[in-house]
Amino acid sequence: MQIITQSLGADTQAYLRGYLRQDAPQATYPAMIIVPGGSYTHIPEQQAEDLAMAWFARGYQAFFLRYSFAGEKKPLLPAPVVELARSVANLREHAADWQIDAAHINVAGFSVGGHIVALFNDLWVTDHLNQLAGTTPTQIHPHAILLGYPVITPQAGFPNDAATLAQWTDDPAQIAADQRVTAQNAPTFAWVTANDPLVPVQNTLAYVQASLAHGVDTELHIFHNGPHGLALANQVTAWKPESNLPHVAHWIDLATEWLADLN
């Protein structure tokens, strides 16, 4: 395995870390970029690495994105979405060197990372995002999107205070990801727990409903029980006993099967 770290520009502290398979010199592999949560104030790097390595174990070239945080950009958004666009373009640019199947670059976002990924899914085709990122839609077109307990819109209960929202954006309507879905969105897999106490399940439902209304290939799994921030929902990422949930942990097998079904 080769571990790489790529800066995403002189104007940002963001970087992309990759875990690359080197099993066979002529082989190519699908890619997965993990965009972790952290309330836009930090990322849990160990959890991000654990998620990346879970996909690595399934035959993917795996990456995680350390995006800009609140306080590093004012307002924060759309900087993390721009950084994700640059990340996807980076993978396509280096596809031959990193043994990536450039047609199968996937992105998985969790919590506020899911917010970044959902907005990216909405906007990858737009001139505005591509101008900000210095990219083209061809360079950043995602194969598929995975969302785990995502933040989607301030209208669905997170964040629940004006001061935090003001750090994120000066125009809340622009960050309501469910309102920006189009028929150009990539196929989308979403999972969530019904009783998530931090980011209400209504976030996921709003995005899935918008995706279905626009004819986007969409799959949704609502697990009946589990706290926020489950990640793999197993002993590897469990941060308390209640976050080791074998039933919920099936999400990654379901997502793997779903991705294979898209090919």
N, C-alpha and C positions, 0 to 999 in steps of 0.2 A: 504494500500500500504506500502511496505517495500522498503526503499532506502538503497542501499549498495554501497560501494566503495572498489575496489580491486586493490592493487598494481600489476604491471606486471613484477616485478623483482627488485632486488637491484641495477642493472646496468642501471636503467632508471627512469625518472620522470613520465613516463606514468602510467595512471590508467584507470580502467573501472568503470563507474558508472551505476548502474542498478536501475530500477523502477519495482518492482515485484508485480504482482497481487496476492492476497490471498483470492480470492472469495470463493473457494471451496477446502477443504484440499486434496481431491483425484484427482483434475483436473490437466492436463498439458496443456501448452500453447506453441504456436510457439514463437520464439525469433527473435528480430530485433536489430542488432548492428548498430548504427549511427556513421559514421566516417565523422566529419564535415570538412569544408574548413578552410581557414585562411592563405593561401599562404605559408604554412609551417613555419610561424612565431608565430602563436597563434591559438587558436580556439575560436569562439564566443559561450561561454558556454550557454548563455540563448537560443540562436537559437538551439544549439544541444539538450538542454533539451526540447524545444518546439517540435522539430522533434520526439524525443523519446516519449514524451507524446501523440503525435498524433497517434503513433503506439500502445501505451498502450491503448488508447481509442478504438482501433480496435481489442483488445483482445490478444495483444502480451506482452510477457515479454520484456521490452524495455531497451536498454543500449546505452550509448555513450562512445566513446574512446577518451581520451586525450592522443594523441601520442607524441613522441619526436618532437622537433622543430629544425630548422636550428640554429646552435650555440650550441645546447646541444649534438649533435653528428657531427663529422667531418670525411668524408662527411655524410650527413644526412641519405641517403638511403643506405641499405634497412631497417634501424631500425624501421620505422613506420609499414612496412609490417610484420616484425617479431613480433611486438607488437600486431598487429591484429591477427596473427596466434595464439599467446598465449591467446588472448581474446576468440577466438572461442573454443580453447581447454579448457579454464576455464569454459565456459558455459557447455560444455559436461561433464566435471568432476563434476560439481555441479548440473547437470540436475535434480536429484531427490530432492535435497534440495530447488532448486529454481523453481520447478514445470515447467520445460522446456521439451517440446517434442524434444528430442535430434536429431530426424530426420529432424527437421524443424528450423534450425538455419540459419537465413538470414542476409545479410550485405548490408547496404545502404551507399554509399559514395557520397559526394557533393564537387565539385570543386577539390582542391588538395586531399581532402578526397576520391574523386572518383578515383584519380590516385593511391592512396594506395590500394583501393578496387579492381581496375582493375588489378594491379600487383599481388595482393593476389590471385585473380581468376585464373590468368595465372600460378601461381607458387605453389599453395597449394599442388600439388601432387609431387613436386620435392624433391629430397634428400637434396639439398642445403638449401632450406628454412626450412625444418623440422630439419635439423642439427642445424641451427642458433637458432631456436625457442625452441628446445628440445621437439619436438612433433612428431607425426606420421600423415600421410595423413588421416587415419581413424578418428583421433581426430579433425582435422581441416577442413574436407570436408564441404563446404557450401552447403546449400540446394538451394539458389538462391541469385543472386546479383542484386542490384539496383544502377544505376548511374544517378546522377543529375548534369547536366552541368559539366562533368568531365574534368580535365586535363588528357591527355593521352600520348602525346609525345612532346618533344621540337620541333620537326619538324613541328608542327601545330600551332606555334605562341605563346606558353606560356611555360616557361618564355621567354621574348624577349631580355634578356641581359645575357652576358656570366658570369658576376660576381654572379648573382643569381643561375644560373645553376651549377656553380662550388661549391656552398654551398650544393647543392642537391646531386651531384654525381661526381666522377672522370671518369665515363664511360657512357656518354649519351645514347649509344646504349642499355645499360642494363635496362634503365628506360622507353624505348619506349614500352608502354604496348600493343599497337596494333601489334607489331612485336613478341610478346611472347605468343599470344593466341594459344591454342591447343584444340583438340577435347575433352579434359578432363575438360574444363571450365564449370562451373555451368551455368544453365539457367540465362539469363541476360536481364534485363529491363533497358532501357535508355531513358532519356528525356532531352530536351535542348530547348533553344530558338534560332531561326535562326539568330537573330541579336545581340546575346551576344557580348558586346563590349570588354570584357576582355579576355575570353577564347573562341577562335573561335569555331564555330560549327563543323569545320573540325576535331577537336579532337574526338568528339562523333562519327562522321561518320566513321573515320578510325577504331575505335574499333568495331563498329557494322559490318562493312564490313569484318573485319578479323574474327569476331565471326561467321558470316554467311558462310564464306568460309570454316570454320572448322566444320560446321554442328552443331553449338551450338544453342540451343533453344533461340531465341532472339526476343525481341519486342522493337520497337523504336517509340517515339513520339517527333516530332519537332513542337513546338509552334511558331507561326509566330513572336511574339513580346515579349520582356521582358529583363530587365537588368540582369546582373550576380548576383548570390547570392540570388536567390529568396526563397530558402528553401520551406516553405509551400505555398508561393505565395498568402497568405491571410493577413488579418489584424493582425494576431498573430505575424507573422515574418516580416511584412513589415517595412523596414528601411527607406523608403521614399514613397510618394504616388504612384509612378510609379511601386513599387514592390508589390502592392496589386492588383492582376490580377485574377479575378474569373475564367477566361477561363483556364489559366495555372494551377490554383489550383486544377483542375480536375486530375492532375497527380497522386495524392495519391489514389484517388478512382480507377483509372485505374490500378495502381500497386497492390492495394488490390485485385481487381478482377483477375488480372493476377496470383498472388500468389495462390489464391484459385483454379484457373484453373490447376495449376501444381500438386495439391494434388491427 
